[in-house]
C-alpha cells in the first residue's frame, strides 16, 4: 500500500479524486530496481502496471533482421517520473507489446495486474477514467513509434542515395 499523497504527486493521476486515489493506493506497492534490470520482455504475460517515481525506463522493440542475424533492438520510448508503463496489463490479451529495462536506478509504484483489473472493473466510472488515461499512454507510444520509424526510413533512404 502507498499513500494517496504519493499518487497525487504523479501526473498520471491528475484529475482523480481523493476517494478514487485511495482505491489505487490500497493495491499499490513501491519497488526499487537497479539500472540495467529488465522489467519484462515483449511477448511475456503482462503482470503489472508501473508508475515511475524516480529514474528512467527504456521501452524497446526487438526486430528480426534476417536469418543468422541477431535481432535489432529499437528504442520506442523512455518513461520518466510520473509516467506509466505496462498498459498491456489492463488491455487484452494481457501480453507485453514491448520490452522494458531500467536505464537508471529506478523507483516505481507497482500495481499487480489482476488487482488493478478488479479495481477498475468494480467501479465502472473509475474504470472509464483510468482507461481514458491508458488510451493517452497508448497514443503517445504510437506517436513516438511513428517518429522513430519515419526517422529510420529517412536515414535508410539517405544512405541508399549516397
ZAMI-375666 format. One line per field, with one value per residue: x, y, z of N, C-alpha, C, O in turn; residue in three letters. Coordinates in Angstrom, 2 decimals, always signed. Each point is the difference from the previous one (the first is absolute). Layout:
N
n_x c(X;...) .
n_y c(Y;...) .
n_z c(Z;...) .
ca_x c(X;...) .
ca_y c(Y;...) .
ca_z c(Z;...) .
c_x c(X;...) .
c_y c(Y;...) .
c_z c(Z;...) .
o_x c(X;...) .
o_y c(Y;...) .
o_z c(Z;...) .
rest c(ALA;...) .
REM end
This chain:
162
n_x c(+0.84;-1.40;+1.73;-1.64;+0.74;+0.27;-1.76;-0.47;+1.50;-1.56;+1.71;+1.35;+0.93;+1.30;-0.33;+1.94;-1.97;-0.69;-2.09;-0.16;+0.43;-1.79;-1.59;+0.38;-0.76;-2.24;-0.15;+0.05;+1.37;+1.04;+0.56;+1.37;+0.50;+1.06;+1.62;-1.37;-0.86;+0.39;-0.84;+0.62;-1.01;+1.18;-2.14;+1.22;-0.12;-1.93;+2.12;+0.96;-1.05;+1.05;+0.37;+0.34;+1.21;+0.89;+1.29;+1.30;-1.84;+1.56;-0.86;-0.26;+1.30;-0.90;+1.93;-1.82;+2.09;-1.16;-0.25;-0.36;-2.12;+1.82;-1.16;-1.45;+1.78;-2.24;+1.37;-1.10;+0.99;-0.50;+0.24;-1.58;+1.57;-0.61;+2.00;-1.56;+0.06;-0.11;+0.32;+2.05;+0.99;+0.11;+1.92;-2.25;+0.91;-0.03;-0.01;+1.69;-0.54;+0.24;+1.86;+0.48;+0.83;+0.49;-0.83;-1.89;+1.55;-0.88;-1.09;-0.48;-1.40;+0.17;-0.36;-0.42;+1.27;+0.88;+1.92;+1.88;+0.85;+1.21;+2.13;+1.50;+0.68;+1.55;+1.90;-2.15;-1.19;-0.15;-1.55;-2.10;-0.66;-0.57;-2.03;-1.29;-0.02;-1.34;-2.14;-0.40;-0.54;-2.04;-1.64;-0.08;-1.11;-2.24;-0.85;-0.13;-1.80;-1.92;-0.24;-0.65;-2.17;-1.30;-0.01;-1.24;-2.21;-0.66;-0.06;-1.82;-1.72;-0.10;-0.68;-2.24;-0.77;+0.36) .
n_y c(-1.18;+0.96;+1.40;+0.55;+0.28;-1.99;-1.10;+0.59;-1.15;-1.62;+0.56;-1.68;+0.41;+0.66;+1.33;-0.89;-1.08;+1.55;+0.73;+1.67;+2.11;+0.85;+0.69;+2.08;+1.83;+0.06;+1.02;+2.02;-0.29;-0.04;+1.12;-1.63;+1.72;-1.97;+1.53;+0.51;+1.08;-2.22;+1.89;+0.79;-1.99;+0.81;+0.71;+1.54;-1.87;+0.76;+0.08;+1.24;+0.98;+0.92;+0.32;+1.21;-1.36;-2.00;+1.76;-1.79;+0.54;-1.61;+1.51;-2.17;+0.52;-1.96;+0.77;-1.22;-0.74;-1.52;-1.09;-1.38;+0.64;+1.03;-0.88;+0.83;+0.74;-0.35;+1.77;-1.04;-0.99;+2.15;-1.90;+1.62;+1.25;-1.57;-0.62;-0.03;-1.71;-0.52;+1.56;-0.65;+1.41;+1.72;-0.72;-0.23;-1.93;+2.26;+1.04;-0.81;+2.17;+0.23;+0.58;-1.29;+1.99;-1.16;+2.07;-0.17;+0.93;-2.04;+1.96;-2.03;+0.98;-1.44;-0.37;-0.86;-1.07;-1.85;+0.31;-0.07;-1.95;-1.11;+0.62;-0.66;-1.99;+0.14;+0.95;-0.59;+0.73;-1.28;-1.61;+0.71;+0.39;-1.77;-0.94;+1.25;-0.47;-1.64;+0.61;+1.04;-1.32;-0.92;+1.30;+0.29;-1.64;+0.19;+1.34;-0.71;-1.26;+1.08;+0.86;-1.42;-0.52;+1.51;+0.05;-1.51;+0.34;+1.41;-0.79;-1.20;+1.32;+0.91;-1.35;-0.12;+1.74;-0.79) .
n_z c(+0.00;-1.47;+0.06;+1.43;+2.11;+0.98;+0.84;+2.11;+1.22;+0.03;-1.33;+0.57;+2.01;-1.69;+1.77;+0.73;-0.02;+1.47;-0.35;-1.49;+0.64;+1.04;-1.44;-0.79;+1.07;-0.14;-1.98;+0.97;-1.77;+1.98;-1.88;+0.74;-1.39;+0.13;+0.34;-1.70;+1.76;-0.22;-0.86;-2.01;-0.23;-1.75;+0.11;+1.06;+1.26;-0.85;+0.71;-1.64;+1.73;-1.77;+2.20;-1.85;+1.31;-0.60;-0.60;-0.53;-1.19;-0.09;-1.43;+0.53;-1.77;+0.66;-0.88;-0.56;+0.49;+1.14;-1.95;+1.71;+0.20;+0.80;+1.70;-1.49;+1.16;+0.02;-0.22;+1.66;+1.76;+0.42;+1.17;-0.06;+1.00;+1.49;-0.84;-1.65;+1.46;-2.19;-1.61;-0.59;+1.44;-1.45;-0.94;-0.22;+0.62;+0.11;-1.99;+1.22;+0.19;+2.20;-1.09;+1.76;-0.69;+1.87;-0.19;+1.16;+1.32;+0.30;-0.19;+0.84;-1.45;+1.72;-2.20;+2.02;-1.54;+0.90;+1.14;-1.23;-0.73;+1.51;+0.32;-1.54;+0.79;+1.63;-0.69;-0.35;+1.76;+1.83;+0.02;+0.38;+2.11;+1.28;-0.21;+1.33;+2.20;+0.74;+0.15;+1.94;+1.74;+0.16;+0.80;+2.23;+1.06;+0.08;+1.57;+2.13;+0.44;+0.43;+2.04;+1.62;+0.25;+1.00;+2.24;+1.09;+0.20;+1.64;+2.08;+0.61;+0.56;+2.06;+1.66;+0.02;+1.16;+2.06) .
ca_x c(-0.84;+0.72;-0.85;-0.77;+0.82;+1.00;-0.68;-0.47;+1.14;+0.40;-0.85;-0.90;-1.29;-0.55;-1.44;-0.67;-0.38;+0.65;-0.60;+0.46;+1.42;+0.07;-0.20;+1.24;+1.04;-0.18;+0.50;+1.32;+1.20;+1.19;+1.11;+1.21;+0.72;+1.29;+0.21;+0.30;-0.97;-1.06;-1.27;-0.72;+0.32;-1.13;-0.56;-0.25;-1.25;+0.10;-0.34;-0.12;+0.03;+0.93;+0.13;+1.36;+0.16;+1.36;+0.75;-0.46;-0.19;+0.08;-0.91;+0.69;-0.62;+0.99;-0.42;+0.78;+0.58;+0.39;+0.55;+1.38;+0.36;-0.71;-1.07;+0.40;-0.84;-0.34;-0.60;-1.30;-0.32;+0.62;-1.00;+0.63;-0.78;-1.43;-0.60;-0.32;+0.34;-0.61;-1.44;-0.47;-0.55;-1.44;-0.58;+0.13;+0.06;+0.87;+1.35;+0.83;+0.26;+1.35;+0.87;+0.22;+1.25;+0.42;+1.29;+0.51;-0.62;-1.38;-0.98;-1.30;-1.22;-0.44;-1.37;-0.11;-1.00;-1.32;-0.63;-0.33;-1.19;-1.15;-0.34;-0.65;-1.25;-1.01;-0.55;+0.05;+0.38;+1.43;+0.64;-0.03;+0.96;+1.33;+0.27;+0.19;+1.42;+0.75;-0.11;+0.96;+1.33;+0.14;+0.13;+1.35;+0.94;-0.14;+0.61;+1.45;+0.41;-0.07;+1.15;+1.19;-0.07;+0.23;+1.43;+0.77;-0.24;+0.68;+1.44;+0.34;-0.14;+1.18;+1.16;-0.06;+0.23;+1.38) .
ca_y c(+1.18;+1.28;+1.10;+0.74;+1.17;-0.43;-0.10;+1.34;+0.76;-0.52;+0.52;-1.02;+0.04;+1.36;+0.05;-1.04;+0.46;-0.64;-1.32;-0.85;-0.28;-0.95;-1.35;-0.41;-0.05;-1.24;-1.17;+0.34;-0.24;+0.66;-0.89;+0.63;-0.83;+0.54;+0.24;-1.22;-1.06;-0.20;-0.12;-1.01;-0.13;-0.10;-1.34;-0.59;+0.45;+1.31;-0.26;+1.20;+1.36;+0.76;+1.45;+0.35;+0.99;+0.51;-0.77;-0.06;-1.33;-0.03;-0.94;-0.47;-0.95;-0.81;-0.19;-0.99;+0.59;-1.05;-1.25;+0.01;+1.32;+0.30;+1.00;+1.38;+0.59;+1.38;+0.72;+0.55;+1.12;+0.03;+0.35;+0.79;+0.26;+0.29;-0.69;-1.40;-1.00;-1.31;+0.07;-1.33;-0.69;+0.27;-0.11;-1.37;-1.30;+0.11;-0.41;+1.18;+0.31;+0.54;-0.32;+1.14;-0.14;+1.20;+0.53;+0.64;-0.56;+0.49;-0.29;-0.05;-0.41;-1.15;-0.48;-1.37;+0.06;-0.54;+0.91;+1.23;-0.26;-0.17;+1.33;+0.83;-0.66;+0.14;+1.36;+0.27;+1.39;+0.06;-0.76;+0.83;+1.09;-0.60;-0.46;+1.20;+0.36;-1.06;+0.28;+1.07;-0.63;-0.78;+0.97;+0.57;-1.04;-0.09;+1.20;-0.15;-1.06;+0.58;+0.90;-0.85;-0.65;+1.00;+0.32;-1.15;-0.11;+1.12;-0.26;-1.08;+0.54;+0.83;-0.87;-0.68;+0.93;+0.54) .
ca_z c(+0.00;-0.02;+0.45;-1.00;-0.35;-0.97;-1.30;-0.35;-0.53;-1.30;-1.07;-0.54;+0.70;+0.02;-0.19;+0.78;+1.33;+1.15;+0.16;-1.10;+0.24;+1.12;-0.54;-0.64;+1.03;+0.77;-0.72;-0.53;+0.80;-0.52;-0.34;-0.50;-0.96;-0.40;-1.43;-0.75;+0.28;-0.99;+0.72;-0.75;-1.42;-0.91;-0.13;+1.31;+0.62;+0.65;+1.41;+0.82;-0.54;+0.82;-0.09;+0.39;+1.06;-0.24;-0.98;-1.39;-0.56;-1.45;-0.65;-1.20;-0.91;-0.72;-1.38;-0.73;-1.21;-0.93;+0.50;+0.48;+0.52;+1.25;-0.11;+0.23;+1.03;-0.29;+1.11;-0.37;+0.87;+1.32;+1.02;+1.06;+1.22;-0.10;-1.13;+0.20;-1.00;+0.29;-0.30;-0.42;+1.17;+0.09;-1.33;-0.50;+0.69;+1.17;-0.41;-0.22;-1.40;-0.04;+1.13;+0.90;+0.74;+0.74;-0.44;+1.23;+1.20;-0.10;+1.04;-0.67;+0.69;-0.78;+0.16;-0.51;-1.08;+0.35;+0.96;-0.70;-0.83;+0.92;+0.49;-1.03;-0.42;+1.07;-0.07;-1.44;-0.25;+0.28;-1.07;-1.22;+0.20;-0.07;-1.36;-0.81;+0.17;-0.69;-1.44;-0.29;+0.05;-1.24;-1.08;+0.05;-0.45;-1.45;-0.58;+0.11;-0.93;-1.34;-0.15;-0.17;-1.31;-1.04;+0.08;-0.51;-1.45;-0.63;+0.04;-0.93;-1.36;-0.24;-0.11;-1.30;-1.09;+0.02) .
c_x c(+0.89;-0.96;-0.72;+0.82;+1.06;-0.61;-0.41;+1.11;+0.49;-1.01;-1.02;-1.40;-0.59;-1.51;-0.78;-0.29;+0.77;-0.52;+0.45;+1.46;+0.17;-0.15;+1.28;+1.13;-0.06;+0.58;+1.42;+1.11;+1.15;+1.09;+1.18;+0.71;+1.28;+0.04;+0.40;-0.98;-1.07;-1.30;-0.89;+0.46;-1.28;-0.45;-0.26;-1.37;+0.22;-0.50;-0.17;-0.02;+0.87;-0.12;+1.39;+0.00;+1.37;+0.64;-0.59;-0.10;-0.06;-0.97;+0.61;-0.85;+1.13;-0.54;+0.93;+0.49;+0.54;+0.57;+1.46;+0.49;-0.74;-1.07;+0.57;-0.96;-0.19;-0.64;-1.29;-0.32;+0.84;-1.03;+0.73;-0.99;-1.44;-0.71;-0.21;+0.49;-0.59;-1.49;-0.55;-0.59;-1.50;-0.70;+0.24;+0.84;+0.95;+1.39;+0.80;+0.33;+1.40;+0.80;+0.16;+1.24;+0.32;+1.34;+0.64;-0.51;-1.38;-0.84;-1.36;-1.11;-0.59;-1.43;-0.06;-1.22;-1.39;-0.73;-0.42;-1.24;-1.24;-0.49;-0.74;-1.28;-1.11;-0.70;+0.15;+0.40;+1.50;+0.78;+0.05;+1.04;+1.44;+0.35;+0.14;+1.45;+0.87;-0.04;+0.98;+1.43;+0.25;+0.18;+1.40;+1.04;-0.06;+0.65;+1.52;+0.53;+0.00;+1.19;+1.28;+0.01;+0.28;+1.48;+0.86;-0.14;+0.74;+1.50;+0.38;-0.13;+1.20;+1.24;+0.04;+0.33;+1.43;+1.02) .
c_y c(+1.25;+1.10;+0.66;+1.20;-0.34;-0.07;+1.37;+0.82;-0.48;+0.44;-0.99;+0.13;+1.41;-0.05;-1.08;+0.55;-0.76;-1.43;-0.97;-0.38;-1.02;-1.43;-0.52;-0.15;-1.31;-1.23;+0.21;-0.38;+0.79;-1.03;+0.85;-0.98;+0.70;+0.24;-1.31;-1.14;-0.04;-0.23;-1.05;+0.00;-0.04;-1.45;-0.70;+0.46;+1.32;-0.12;+1.25;+1.27;+0.80;+1.49;+0.35;+1.13;+0.68;-0.88;+0.06;-1.46;+0.11;-1.04;-0.37;-0.97;-0.73;-0.30;-1.02;+0.63;-1.07;-1.22;+0.18;+1.37;+0.23;+1.05;+1.38;+0.59;+1.49;+0.61;+0.65;+1.23;-0.11;+0.51;+0.71;+0.25;+0.38;-0.73;-1.48;-0.88;-1.34;+0.00;-1.35;-0.79;+0.22;-0.07;-1.42;-0.02;-0.03;-0.57;+1.27;+0.17;+0.57;-0.55;+1.25;-0.28;+1.33;+0.47;+0.86;-0.84;+0.62;-0.45;+0.08;-0.30;-1.08;-0.38;-1.38;-0.04;-0.47;+0.92;+1.31;-0.18;-0.15;+1.37;+0.82;-0.65;+0.14;+1.35;+0.46;+1.44;+0.19;-0.73;+0.78;+1.10;-0.51;-0.40;+1.17;+0.47;-1.04;+0.23;+1.11;-0.53;-0.76;+0.94;+0.58;-1.00;-0.13;+1.19;-0.12;-1.07;+0.54;+0.91;-0.80;-0.65;+0.97;+0.38;-1.11;-0.12;+1.12;-0.21;-1.08;+0.46;+0.86;-0.86;-0.69;+0.93;+0.55;-1.09) .
c_z c(+0.00;+0.44;-1.18;-0.47;-1.03;-1.40;-0.50;-0.67;-1.36;-1.06;-0.52;+0.61;+0.12;-0.28;+0.74;+1.40;+1.08;+0.20;-1.09;+0.20;+1.12;-0.51;-0.67;+1.03;+0.77;-0.69;-0.54;+0.98;-0.63;-0.24;-0.44;-0.91;-0.40;-1.51;-0.66;+0.21;-1.09;+0.78;-0.65;-1.45;-0.82;-0.08;+1.32;+0.52;+0.74;+1.43;+0.84;-0.84;+0.95;-0.24;+0.52;+1.03;-0.14;-1.06;-1.39;-0.42;-1.51;-0.52;-1.34;-0.80;-0.71;-1.38;-0.65;-1.29;-0.95;+0.70;+0.40;+0.43;+1.31;-0.24;+0.29;+1.03;-0.29;+1.25;-0.49;+0.84;+1.27;+0.97;+1.13;+1.14;-0.29;-1.12;+0.32;-1.13;+0.42;-0.27;-0.43;+1.16;+0.16;-1.36;-0.51;-1.26;+1.19;-0.26;-0.29;-1.47;-0.21;+1.16;+0.85;+0.84;+0.69;-0.57;+1.09;+1.16;+0.07;+1.19;-0.68;+0.99;-0.88;+0.36;-0.62;-0.92;+0.42;+0.97;-0.67;-0.86;+0.86;+0.48;-1.05;-0.54;+1.03;-0.06;-1.45;-0.33;+0.23;-1.10;-1.29;+0.09;-0.13;-1.43;-0.97;+0.09;-0.71;-1.51;-0.40;+0.02;-1.30;-1.18;-0.05;-0.49;-1.52;-0.70;+0.04;-0.94;-1.43;-0.26;-0.24;-1.37;-1.14;-0.02;-0.57;-1.51;-0.73;-0.05;-0.98;-1.44;-0.35;-0.23;-1.36;-1.16;-0.05;+0.04) .
o_x c(+1.01;-1.20;+0.49;-0.02;+0.30;+0.58;+0.06;-0.26;+0.93;-1.21;-1.06;-1.00;-0.85;-0.44;-1.23;+0.81;+0.63;+0.78;+0.25;+0.38;+0.93;+0.69;+0.33;+0.81;+1.03;+0.31;+0.55;-0.20;-0.03;+0.17;-0.17;+0.05;+0.02;-0.75;+0.80;+0.01;-0.61;-0.12;-0.65;+0.65;-1.06;+0.82;-0.69;-0.49;+1.00;-1.21;-0.52;+0.48;-0.14;-0.23;+0.39;-0.57;+0.13;-0.34;-0.83;+0.82;-0.75;+0.01;+0.36;-0.94;+0.87;-1.13;+1.22;-0.77;+0.76;+0.34;+0.75;+1.20;-1.16;+0.12;+0.91;-1.22;+0.97;-0.90;+0.01;-0.59;+0.56;-0.53;+1.03;-1.13;-0.29;-1.23;+0.64;+0.17;-0.18;-0.75;-1.21;-0.71;-0.66;-1.19;+1.14;-0.10;+0.40;+0.56;-0.48;+0.39;+0.45;-0.56;-0.16;+0.11;-0.10;+0.93;+1.15;-0.95;-0.14;+0.18;-0.32;+0.21;-0.32;-0.40;+0.18;-1.08;-0.98;-1.21;-1.06;-0.90;-1.08;-1.20;-1.01;-0.83;-1.18;-1.19;+1.06;+0.73;+0.67;+1.04;+1.02;+0.73;+0.84;+1.10;+0.68;+0.59;+0.99;+1.01;+0.58;+0.83;+1.07;+0.86;+0.60;+0.95;+1.04;+0.66;+0.67;+1.07;+0.90;+0.59;+0.81;+1.03;+0.73;+0.59;+0.94;+0.99;+0.60;+0.63;+1.02;+0.77;+0.53;+0.82;+1.07;+0.50;+0.40;+1.20) .
o_y c(+0.04;-0.22;+0.00;+0.35;+0.80;+0.50;+0.27;+0.86;+0.57;-0.09;+0.40;-0.15;+0.25;-0.65;-0.02;+0.72;-1.02;-0.92;-1.17;-1.15;-0.82;-0.90;-1.18;-0.92;-0.56;-0.99;-0.87;-0.01;+0.33;-0.94;+1.11;-1.20;+1.21;-0.62;-0.76;-0.97;+1.02;-0.99;-0.79;+0.93;-0.40;-0.92;-1.02;+1.06;+0.17;-0.09;-0.07;+0.04;-0.10;+0.44;-0.43;+1.07;+1.21;-1.17;+0.85;-0.83;+0.80;-1.14;+0.87;-0.62;+0.63;-0.48;+0.16;+0.59;+0.30;+0.03;+0.73;+0.25;-0.40;+0.84;+0.16;-0.11;+0.75;-0.59;+0.75;+0.96;-1.05;+1.10;-0.47;-0.49;+0.88;-0.01;-0.57;+0.45;-0.28;-0.74;-0.23;-0.98;-0.72;+0.31;-0.46;+0.92;-1.08;-0.72;+0.89;-0.95;+0.12;-0.49;+1.11;-1.03;+1.07;-0.79;+0.42;-0.77;+1.22;-1.09;+0.98;-0.57;+0.24;+0.02;-0.15;+0.48;+0.70;+0.22;+0.55;+0.84;+0.47;+0.25;+0.64;+0.69;-0.01;+0.09;+0.46;+0.24;+0.69;+0.48;-0.02;+0.26;+0.62;+0.28;-0.13;+0.41;+0.37;-0.19;-0.06;+0.41;+0.14;-0.24;+0.10;+0.37;-0.14;-0.16;+0.29;+0.17;-0.30;-0.04;+0.35;-0.02;-0.33;+0.12;+0.27;-0.21;-0.21;+0.29;+0.12;-0.45;-0.08;+0.29;-0.22;-0.46;+0.59;+0.28) .
o_z c(+0.69;+0.15;-1.13;-1.18;-0.88;-0.96;-1.20;-0.84;-0.56;+0.21;-0.48;-0.71;+0.86;-0.94;-0.05;+0.57;-0.27;+0.24;+0.26;-0.22;-0.04;+0.48;+0.10;-0.10;+0.38;+0.67;-0.68;+1.21;-1.18;+0.78;-0.53;+0.28;-0.23;-0.76;+0.54;-0.75;-0.33;+0.72;+0.69;-0.46;+0.49;-0.09;+0.03;-0.38;+0.70;+0.23;+1.11;-1.13;+1.21;-1.13;+1.08;-0.21;+0.22;-0.15;-0.32;+0.38;-0.56;+0.46;-0.79;+0.51;-0.60;-0.14;+0.00;-0.75;-0.91;+1.18;-0.65;+0.08;+0.14;-0.89;+0.81;-0.13;-0.13;+0.60;-0.97;-0.49;+0.31;-0.16;+0.48;-0.02;-0.81;-0.06;+0.89;-1.13;+1.18;+0.65;+0.11;-0.22;+0.75;-0.10;-0.10;-0.81;+0.44;+0.83;-0.70;-0.68;-1.14;+0.98;-0.49;+0.66;-0.60;-0.13;-0.12;-0.16;-0.12;+0.55;-0.66;+1.07;-1.16;+1.17;-1.21;+0.35;-0.26;-0.14;+0.32;+0.00;-0.38;+0.04;+0.30;-0.59;-0.36;+0.30;-0.41;-0.96;-0.78;-0.45;-0.70;-0.96;-0.64;-0.48;-1.03;-1.01;-0.64;-0.68;-1.09;-0.82;-0.60;-0.86;-1.07;-0.69;-0.65;-1.03;-0.99;-0.59;-0.78;-1.08;-0.86;-0.67;-0.93;-1.07;-0.74;-0.70;-1.06;-1.01;-0.69;-0.85;-1.11;-0.87;-0.55;-1.02;-1.00;+0.02) .
rest c(UNK;UNK;UNK;UNK;UNK;UNK;UNK;UNK;UNK;UNK;UNK;UNK;UNK;UNK;UNK;UNK;UNK;UNK;UNK;UNK;UNK;UNK;UNK;UNK;UNK;UNK;UNK;UNK;UNK;UNK;UNK;UNK;UNK;UNK;UNK;UNK;UNK;UNK;UNK;UNK;UNK;UNK;UNK;UNK;UNK;UNK;UNK;UNK;UNK;UNK;UNK;UNK;UNK;UNK;UNK;UNK;UNK;UNK;UNK;UNK;UNK;UNK;UNK;UNK;UNK;UNK;UNK;UNK;UNK;UNK;UNK;UNK;UNK;UNK;UNK;UNK;UNK;UNK;UNK;UNK;UNK;UNK;UNK;UNK;UNK;UNK;UNK;UNK;UNK;UNK;UNK;UNK;UNK;UNK;UNK;UNK;UNK;UNK;UNK;UNK;UNK;UNK;UNK;UNK;UNK;UNK;UNK;UNK;UNK;UNK;UNK;UNK;UNK;UNK;UNK;UNK;UNK;UNK;UNK;UNK;UNK;UNK;UNK;UNK;UNK;UNK;UNK;UNK;UNK;UNK;UNK;UNK;UNK;UNK;UNK;UNK;UNK;UNK;UNK;UNK;UNK;UNK;UNK;UNK;UNK;UNK;UNK;UNK;UNK;UNK;UNK;UNK;UNK;UNK;UNK;UNK;UNK;UNK;UNK;UNK;UNK;UNK) .
REM end
